Amino acid sequence: MRRLELSRAGKWYIGLTIIVGIVAIQSGNNIIFLMESLLLSAMILSGVLSEKSVRYAKLRRYLGSSSVGEICKDRIFVENTGYLPLFCLEIGEWKKNKFNPIAFIPMLLRGEKVIVDSRQVLGERGLHSWDGIAIATNYPFGFAKKIRIVKKSGERIVWPKKNTVALARKNYFLKNEEENGELRVMIEGDDPRSIVWTLSAKKQEYIIRTRKNQEKPLELHLDLKKIPLAQVESAISSAATIFYEQTNELQKEACILYLRDELGQKKITRKDEALNALALARKYA
């Protein structure tokens, strides 16, 4: 699938070509006809060279993590499958009939393979989707941008923005101070072996007895129902920042998140899972 987007210079060029053509027909002057031929030839040459560039560029994108306001950690593989060098290649997402560039390659020699970093920055947390991946070029004269669209839709989770100013605000989350043997309602992620069946049968809900560990992890409690709508994003960013600072990926429970939103209440222990949950968290209606 191909799309063509005229640049400002391209619009002026087409206008000039039309005017010169009209003058040539009206005057019958051979020199003006020659000028018109040169203008049309340059337009055809531009179309042929730009088509060659986008046709023989093979690309693949490997998704990495992404968070609001920071460059996505994606890698893009591009290969020249043609016999001639390719110039001025732009890689981008195709969304809502619009090309959004995320990387640029000045030149790709015959048979050359390169891996470039994405320069995409996303502005909102949550699900980010696209309709396809595209490769484009303005080569050689910049009259128009030729775009080849690969119809391969997809989506990703964009993590919340880091917030180093409002870390651990008391209104948002509190460190749990449960004593050994304290009773509470069971939530997702709790150990079923801690259920007190006699009390659970009476209350018709699962009741667990907590056990105090020797090295108790930091526990964050984030209840979006109790937070004013204007402060929800700040609260989510603050909670996410604590998990960003958790550098040891193998440490299972250095920090535990108890999150309650419109989808229910859940307990999350791993860094990536917590950031995904915070990215998709929604305020109560």
C-alpha positions in Angstrom: 0.0 0.0 0.0 1.3 3.4 -1.0 0.6 7.0 0.0 1.9 10.3 -1.3 2.1 13.4 0.8 3.1 16.6 -1.1 5.5 19.0 0.6 5.2 22.8 0.3 8.0 22.8 -2.3 6.2 20.0 -4.2 3.0 22.0 -4.4 4.9 25.0 -5.7 6.7 22.8 -8.2 3.4 21.4 -9.6 1.9 24.8 -9.8 5.0 26.1 -11.7 4.8 23.0 -14.1 1.2 23.7 -14.9 1.8 27.4 -15.5 4.8 26.7 -17.8 2.8 24.1 -19.7 -0.1 26.6 -20.3 2.4 29.2 -21.5 4.1 26.7 -23.8 0.8 25.7 -25.4 -0.3 29.3 -25.8 3.0 30.6 -27.2 4.2 27.6 -29.1 7.8 28.5 -28.1 10.1 25.4 -28.3 12.3 26.7 -25.5 9.4 26.9 -23.1 8.3 23.4 -24.3 11.9 22.2 -23.4 11.5 23.8 -19.9 8.2 22.0 -19.4 9.8 18.7 -20.5 12.6 19.1 -17.9 10.1 19.9 -15.2 8.1 16.8 -16.0 11.2 14.6 -16.3 12.4 15.7 -12.8 8.9 14.8 -11.4 9.0 11.3 -13.0 12.6 10.8 -11.9 11.7 11.7 -8.3 8.8 9.2 -8.3 10.9 6.4 -9.7 13.8 6.9 -7.2 11.5 7.3 -4.2 9.6 4.1 -5.1 12.8 2.2 -5.3 13.8 3.4 -1.9 10.7 2.3 -0.1 10.2 -0.9 -2.1 13.5 -2.5 -1.3 13.7 -1.6 2.4 12.8 -4.5 4.6 12.0 -3.6 8.2 11.2 -5.2 11.5 10.6 -3.6 14.9 11.5 -5.1 18.3 9.5 -3.5 21.1 11.1 -2.6 24.4 9.7 -0.9 27.4 8.1 2.6 27.2 7.1 5.2 29.7 5.5 8.6 29.4 7.9 11.4 28.4 10.9 9.2 27.7 12.3 7.7 24.5 10.9 4.2 23.9 13.5 1.4 24.2 12.7 -0.1 20.8 15.1 -1.5 18.2 14.4 -1.3 14.5 16.0 -3.7 12.0 16.3 -2.5 8.4 17.7 -4.3 5.4 18.4 -3.2 1.8 17.2 -6.1 -0.4 17.9 -4.2 -3.7 20.9 -3.7 -5.9 21.4 0.0 -5.4 21.9 2.2 -2.3 18.9 3.6 -0.6 18.7 7.2 0.8 16.8 9.2 3.3 14.6 6.5 4.9 12.1 7.4 7.6 10.6 4.6 9.7 7.3 5.3 11.5 3.9 4.2 12.7 0.8 4.5 10.6 -2.2 5.5 12.7 -5.5 7.1 11.7 -4.2 7.7 8.1 -1.2 9.6 9.4 2.6 8.9 9.3 4.4 9.4 12.6 8.2 9.1 12.2 10.2 7.3 14.9 13.6 6.7 13.3 15.7 8.0 10.3 18.4 6.3 8.2 20.5 8.6 5.9 21.8 5.9 3.7 21.7 2.1 3.3 24.2 0.5 1.0 23.4 -2.6 -1.2 22.8 -5.6 1.0 23.4 -3.6 4.2 21.6 -4.4 7.4 21.4 -2.0 10.3 19.7 -1.8 13.7 18.7 1.7 14.9 17.1 2.9 18.1 13.6 4.4 18.1 13.3 8.1 18.9 9.5 7.8 19.7 8.2 9.6 22.8 4.7 8.9 24.0 2.7 11.4 26.0 0.0 9.3 27.7 0.0 6.2 29.9 -2.1 3.1 29.0 -2.6 1.3 25.8 -1.0 2.7 22.7 -2.0 1.2 19.4 -1.1 1.6 15.7 -2.6 0.5 12.4 0.6 -0.4 10.7 4.4 0.2 10.3 5.5 2.4 7.4 8.7 3.4 5.7 8.9 6.7 3.8 11.3 8.9 1.9 11.5 12.5 0.5 14.4 11.5 -1.8 15.7 12.9 -4.1 14.2 16.4 -4.5 11.8 16.7 -1.5 8.8 17.3 -3.8 6.7 14.7 -1.9 6.9 12.0 0.7 6.4 8.5 -0.7 5.1 6.1 2.1 4.9 2.3 1.9 2.5 1.0 4.6 2.8 -2.5 6.0 -0.7 -3.3 7.4 0.4 -4.9 10.7 -1.5 -3.4 13.6 -0.4 -3.8 17.2 -0.5 -2.3 20.6 1.8 -1.7 23.7 1.5 -0.7 27.3 3.0 2.8 28.1 4.1 3.0 31.7 3.3 6.1 33.9 5.6 9.1 34.1 8.3 9.2 36.7 7.5 11.5 39.6 10.5 12.1 41.9 8.9 15.1 43.6 5.8 13.4 45.1 7.3 10.1 46.3 5.4 8.2 49.0 2.7 10.9 49.8 0.8 9.8 52.9 -2.6 10.4 51.2 -1.8 7.9 48.5 -0.1 4.8 49.9 1.0 3.8 53.4 3.5 1.2 54.5 1.7 -1.7 56.0 2.1 -2.2 59.7 0.3 -5.5 60.2 1.3 -7.4 63.2 1.8 -11.2 63.2 -1.7 -12.8 63.5 -3.8 -9.9 62.4 -7.0 -10.8 60.5 -8.1 -9.2 57.3 -10.1 -9.9 54.1 -8.2 -11.9 51.5 -7.3 -10.2 48.3 -5.8 -11.5 45.0 -2.2 -12.7 45.5 -2.5 -13.7 49.2 -1.4 -17.2 50.3 -4.4 -19.5 50.5 -2.7 -21.4 53.3 -3.4 -18.3 55.5 -7.2 -18.6 55.3 -9.0 -19.0 58.6 -11.8 -21.2 57.5 -14.0 -20.9 60.6 -14.2 -17.1 60.3 -14.5 -17.3 56.5 -17.6 -19.5 56.8 -19.3 -17.1 59.2 -18.6 -14.0 57.2 -19.1 -15.7 53.8 -15.8 -14.2 52.6 -12.2 -15.4 52.8 -10.5 -14.1 56.0 -6.7 -14.6 56.3 -4.3 -14.4 59.3 -1.2 -12.4 58.4 2.3 -13.7 59.3 5.2 -11.3 60.0 8.3 -12.0 57.9 11.8 -11.5 59.0 12.5 -9.1 56.2 9.2 -7.5 55.2 9.0 -5.8 51.8 7.7 -2.3 51.3 4.0 -2.4 50.7 2.2 0.3 48.8 -1.6 0.7 49.1 -3.2 2.7 46.3 -7.0 3.1 46.4 -8.1 5.2 43.5 -11.6 5.5 44.9 -10.3 7.6 47.8 -8.2 9.9 45.7 -9.6 13.1 44.1 -9.8 12.9 40.3 -7.3 15.8 39.9 -4.7 13.9 41.9 -5.0 10.5 40.3 -2.3 10.9 37.7 0.2 12.3 40.3 -0.6 9.3 42.7 -0.1 6.8 39.9 3.2 8.4 38.9 4.5 8.5 42.4 3.7 4.8 42.9 5.3 3.9 39.6 8.5 5.8 40.5 9.1 3.6 43.5 9.0 0.5 41.1 11.3 2.3 38.6 13.9 2.6 41.3 13.7 -1.2 42.0 16.7 -2.2 39.9 17.0 -5.8 40.9 14.6 -7.6 38.4 15.1 -11.0 40.1 14.1 -9.7 43.6 10.5 -10.9 43.7 9.0 -9.0 46.6 11.2 -6.0 47.3 8.0 -4.0 46.9 4.4 -5.1 46.9 1.6 -3.1 45.4 -2.0 -3.3 46.6 -4.0 -1.6 43.9 -7.7 -0.9 43.9 -9.5 0.7 40.9 -12.7 0.2 38.9 -11.6 -3.3 37.8 -11.2 -4.5 41.4 -8.5 -5.0 43.9 -5.2 -6.9 43.3 -1.9 -7.7 44.8 1.2 -7.4 42.6 4.8 -8.3 43.5 6.8 -8.0 40.3 8.1 -4.7 38.9 6.9 -5.1 35.3 3.5 -6.4 36.4 3.1 -3.5 38.8 4.0 -0.9 36.1 1.6 -2.5 33.6 -1.2 -2.4 36.2 -0.5 1.2 37.1 -0.4 2.1 33.4 -3.9 0.6 32.9 -5.4 1.7 36.2 -8.6 3.7 36.0 -10.4 6.0 38.4 -13.9 5.0 39.6 -16.7 6.5 37.6 
